[in-house]
Amino acid sequence: MATAVLQSASATGAGGGKDIINDFSIVAATVNGSGSQTANMTLIRALFHMGIPVNGKNLFPSNIEGLPTWFTIRVSKDGYIARRDGVEILVAFNDQTVVEDIRLLPPGGVCFYSDELKLFNRSRDDIIYYQLPVKEVSREALDAAIASGAIRKDDRLKFKGRLASMVYVGVLAQMLGIDMTAIRQALENQFKGRRKPVEMNWNIVQRTADWARENLPKLDPYRVQPMNETAGKIIIEGNTAGALGAIYGGMTVAAWYPITPATSLADELEEYAAKLRKTPDGKATYAIIQAEDEIAAIGMVVGASWAGARAMTSTSGPGISLMTEFVGFAYYTEIPAVIWDVQRMGPSTGLPTRVSQGDLLKAYLLGHGDTKHIVLLPGSVKECFEFGHTAFDLAERFQTPVFVLSDLDLGMNYWMSEPFEYPAKPIDRGKVLDAEAVKRLGREWGRYKDVDGDGIPWRTLPGTEAPGAAYFTRGSGHNEYALYSERGEDWLRNMARLAKKHETAREYVPAPVIDQRQGARVGLMAFGSADPAVVEARDRLAKEGVETSYLRLRALPFSESVRDFIAAHEEVYVIEMNRDAQLASLLRMEYPELATRLVSIAYADGLPLTARFVTGQVLAHERELAGAGR
Amino acid sequence: MEATRPVNGKVNQLGLQKIEYDGSKTTLCAGCGHNSISQRIIDAAYELSLPQHKVIKLSGIGCSSKSPAYFMGRAHGINALHGRMPTVATGATVANHDLLAIGVSGDGDTGSIGFSPYKHMLRRNVPMVYIIENNGVYGLTKGQFSATSDEGQKTRYYGTQRFPSLDMCMEAIVAGAGFVARSFSGDAKQVRELLKAAMAYKGTAVLDIISPCVTFNDEPDSNKSFAYGKANEYPLHEIGVVLPFEEIQVDYEPGTVQQVKLHDGPTIQLRKLEAGYDATSKMGALARLDQAREKGEFITGLLYIDESRPTLPELENLVETPLAWLTEKDTRPSRESLDQIMREFM
């Protein structure tokens, strides 16, 4: 074993000062495709098993192998899960970025670096350095694994990065005080109990932890301590949550086309459907089809829903554009469809692996002519699950496309959550007439007739054996009996009914979550993955003397409570991750009389929002107002 | 319905008259080939005694795609988007594999905007009858060339076609289709028998039917014209479909008749007009089609048949009950299973 080459720099943050416990961030800077994901997940799960609130965010390039990737782990005793500006602990494993990574550390920051880095140099003397014996440990571990037959000789290169990453797991465990039984448990979980890989990785972790204990004197103040804040909680990605939601929502057909960051939703759908949705004799109660493009995917969904399936697709912005014509068709012909849009930065390829909330307006109004849709806005993995199943109920109840607007941060990163609750309500298939009902109604029934006053007509499914059950579905003008019509009054009546249907949806979709503070002059409004930053910012603002109310929007169209909330506050900051203030624009369109109360904080640089940013923006504007004499 | 049926009217096995397979009145031009194809669909459905509630009619956009409104008015129908009907059919047949899907498309709808959906439908073997009402022009937008118009072909307003045509039958065979036929709307018997065979076939059955556009492409020198078809149609065989309850005639000379029994019971009989043509040979079919194109021949008949490939719903290994009719009991996993999954994420 190599001797420690550590030499303490004159680190300002070290020694003397108080320990910083359970309140810092770690970034592992590695090379995409090197296999560091397992190491990072092991750390997250171990911290989680120690009861410490934790959040993991992967900042990755649009690349399979070779470009830099950063995985950030935030531990927060206060339970904050938003991205944080500034990271105290760097794990430097990437030559391409090491110089810049070190530059970004705060004074007193910590740098664990691989001894394999060629471009590393101690460019700063106000941080603490620990060198890791990656070269030797990974070589020995590989030799041992090959000798024992755990891995094949040809796979040496493939495993090199994975085993090297485990070196920082062991050293960090020792240096930060991560419980080794928690690491073991995390590895078991990571490898689903498969003995060989668990042992192989565990050996490296143990060995490097021992090495660190003997060779690395602790010079920095950062450590973890067990808490009891994660008991009974889960840690999961939003795309997995959404897929599970769909499966428990009775999804029967899914069609999709690969696109980052939505692909893992379809992958998880495949995986869990195969486990949960087969009969004892192996027959499937679902079909999942990888389509030739997004147009085909939505076409299959429309066809399946028309024939009576609960059908869905998952995509991202570029796919949404391609689906435009079919979505307009489904709106107008009144065919249900569930469409997940895991948003990324656009237009076009944009930043395909970075987060955005840029599709709000597009999803709401997608189509040509007059269209407006139900859009669900999950703000947590738990809501990804919940909306994953209720989206089908809404789509079938309203016989219309329903969007679920997630995003890359929510969908592909790891979030702590209460376990998901089993759907409380039975599956709602909406207004479907069976053969008996059709026979009873006879000529009374019209496919596009509003008999209940809610704008929602009754439909029949192909295969219904009753005279008069069949009708012809067309995107062309049609009357209440689904007959071809170019008459202006038929068109007007139909469009008015569709608008009425939209009005009915206002109080039917998930209501906003409102925390109204008595006497608060300032309101905040946000949706989706902007939530954690806003939650944290409210605490910061309160400390600065700015008490805030908060409305978290969970769906479009707006319910009446949105208007009430705006009316109850002098300023409402509308916080969202796009350039053009899409939510604020919608609010101004809908409530022109309240438009002057709305202050937009629209910002999108591809990274998740931080509380520091939100706090800064609100404070700056508040001070401006105060200065202006308000 | 009962009241409208004349006493002693001729009925099929379901007790239905042929008129009961009608749709609404056509709005296509008088003499349009598409109308006679609609009529042949009615004939075939009547003769096969199809229950209409088990039929779905699908189409894209174009003159051809209007026609599903003009037959089988008691079946659900959907007039989808331009070129996208195969995707809708894919979803619908997976959602309910009990339904017989009849898709009507045109040469523009299939050969250009819908070319990718067409090819992918074929490779998936979506169970459906896929009819291409092929007239070589875009009728609804007034006579532009389609991708199936032959090089050198002239139209009234758009000059001469400068590019080679796409052959929808060759494309189908290359993409893996197991039922590929070409016909002529003026050959009523052949169209009807091919439709019956296609309706009994379990995978995608492609019928590329030359169907003259009397308004924009019916000049005698056009090879998509009625006069041309009448004069030049060259059937490779005489096709007959023998239903399970009918008796097969076996009084042919050995080697002159090819018989193919379909999974569903009917038998296709091909009485050879071109000796040596083997409808079960993929390469033979492709070679003959290529030769026909080179020589400008208008060959018709069941060009290729092979029912061995599994269909999409078969490959999906679906439960017996159509997905569309499954209930919560079948589609919502248990509370315990969710608890178990949640534990795995703890």
Boltz contact constraints between the chains, C-beta under 6 A:
constraints:
  - contact:
      token1: [A, 234]
      token2: [B, 342]
      max_distance: 6.0
  - contact:
      token1: [A, 234]
      token2: [B, 345]
      max_distance: 6.0
  - contact:
      token1: [A, 234]
      token2: [B, 346]
      max_distance: 6.0
  - contact:
      token1: [A, 236]
      token2: [B, 345]
      max_distance: 6.0
  - contact:
      token1: [A, 248]
      token2: [B, 332]
      max_distance: 6.0
  - contact:
      token1: [A, 250]
      token2: [B, 331]
      max_distance: 6.0
  - contact:
      token1: [A, 250]
      token2: [B, 332]
      max_distance: 6.0
  - contact:
      token1: [A, 252]
      token2: [B, 323]
      max_distance: 6.0
  - contact:
      token1: [A, 253]
      token2: [B, 94]
      max_distance: 6.0
  - contact:
      token1: [A, 253]
      token2: [B, 95]
      max_distance: 6.0
  - contact:
      token1: [A, 276]
      token2: [B, 333]
      max_distance: 6.0
  - contact:
      token1: [A, 276]
      token2: [B, 337]
      max_distance: 6.0
  - contact:
      token1: [A, 279]
      token2: [B, 319]
      max_distance: 6.0
  - contact:
      token1: [A, 283]
      token2: [B, 317]
      max_distance: 6.0
  - contact:
      token1: [A, 283]
      token2: [B, 319]
      max_distance: 6.0
  - contact:
      token1: [A, 284]
      token2: [B, 317]
      max_distance: 6.0
  - contact:
      token1: [A, 284]
      token2: [B, 318]
      max_distance: 6.0
  - contact:
      token1: [A, 285]
      token2: [B, 319]
      max_distance: 6.0
  - contact:
      token1: [A, 285]
      token2: [B, 326]
      max_distance: 6.0
  - contact:
      token1: [A, 285]
      token2: [B, 330]
      max_distance: 6.0
  - contact:
      token1: [A, 285]
      token2: [B, 331]
      max_distance: 6.0
  - contact:
      token1: [A, 287]
      token2: [B, 94]
      max_distance: 6.0
  - contact:
      token1: [A, 287]
      token2: [B, 316]
      max_distance: 6.0
  - contact:
      token1: [A, 292]
      token2: [B, 116]
      max_distance: 6.0
  - contact:
      token1: [A, 292]
      token2: [B, 120]
      max_distance: 6.0
  - contact:
      token1: [A, 296]
      token2: [B, 87]
      max_distance: 6.0
  - contact:
      token1: [A, 296]
      token2: [B, 117]
      max_distance: 6.0
  - contact:
      token1: [A, 299]
      token2: [B, 84]
      max_distance: 6.0
  - contact:
      token1: [A, 299]
      token2: [B, 87]
      max_distance: 6.0
  - contact:
      token1: [A, 299]
      token2: [B, 88]
      max_distance: 6.0
  - contact:
      token1: [A, 300]
      token2: [B, 87]
      max_distance: 6.0
  - contact:
      token1: [A, 300]
      token2: [B, 90]
      max_distance: 6.0
  - contact:
      token1: [A, 300]
      token2: [B, 91]
      max_distance: 6.0
  - contact:
      token1: [A, 302]
      token2: [B, 88]
      max_distance: 6.0
  - contact:
      token1: [A, 303]
      token2: [B, 88]
      max_distance: 6.0
  - contact:
      token1: [A, 303]
      token2: [B, 91]
      max_distance: 6.0
  - contact:
      token1: [A, 303]
      token2: [B, 92]
      max_distance: 6.0
  - contact:
      token1: [A, 304]
      token2: [B, 91]
      max_distance: 6.0
  - contact:
      token1: [A, 304]
      token2: [B, 95]
      max_distance: 6.0
  - contact:
      token1: [A, 306]
      token2: [B, 78]
      max_distance: 6.0
  - contact:
      token1: [A, 307]
      token2: [B, 92]
      max_distance: 6.0
  - contact:
      token1: [A, 307]
      token2: [B, 95]
      max_distance: 6.0
  - contact:
      token1: [A, 307]
      token2: [B, 96]
      max_distance: 6.0
  - contact:
      token1: [A, 307]
      token2: [B, 324]
      max_distance: 6.0
  - contact:
      token1: [A, 308]
      token2: [B, 95]
      max_distance: 6.0
  - contact:
      token1: [A, 308]
      token2: [B, 324]
      max_distance: 6.0
  - contact:
      token1: [A, 309]
      token2: [B, 95]
      max_distance: 6.0
  - contact:
      token1: [A, 309]
      token2: [B, 323]
      max_distance: 6.0
  - contact:
      token1: [A, 309]
      token2: [B, 324]
      max_distance: 6.0
  - contact:
      token1: [A, 325]
      token2: [B, 81]
      max_distance: 6.0
  - contact:
      token1: [A, 329]
      token2: [B, 81]
      max_distance: 6.0
  - contact:
      token1: [A, 419]
      token2: [B, 342]
      max_distance: 6.0
  - contact:
      token1: [A, 422]
      token2: [B, 335]
      max_distance: 6.0
  - contact:
      token1: [A, 422]
      token2: [B, 338]
      max_distance: 6.0
  - contact:
      token1: [A, 426]
      token2: [B, 328]
      max_distance: 6.0
  - contact:
      token1: [A, 427]
      token2: [B, 328]
      max_distance: 6.0
  - contact:
      token1: [A, 462]
      token2: [B, 56]
      max_distance: 6.0
  - contact:
      token1: [A, 462]
      token2: [B, 76]
      max_distance: 6.0
  - contact:
      token1: [A, 462]
      token2: [B, 99]
      max_distance: 6.0
  - contact:
      token1: [A, 463]
      token2: [B, 96]
      max_distance: 6.0
  - contact:
      token1: [A, 465]
      token2: [B, 53]
      max_distance: 6.0
  - contact:
      token1: [A, 470]
      token2: [B, 74]
      max_distance: 6.0
  - contact:
      token1: [A, 470]
      token2: [B, 75]
      max_distance: 6.0
  - contact:
      token1: [A, 470]
      token2: [B, 76]
      max_distance: 6.0
  - contact:
      token1: [A, 472]
      token2: [B, 69]
      max_distance: 6.0
  - contact:
      token1: [A, 472]
      token2: [B, 77]
      max_distance: 6.0
  - contact:
      token1: [A, 473]
      token2: [B, 78]
      max_distance: 6.0
  - contact:
      token1: [A, 474]
      token2: [B, 79]
      max_distance: 6.0
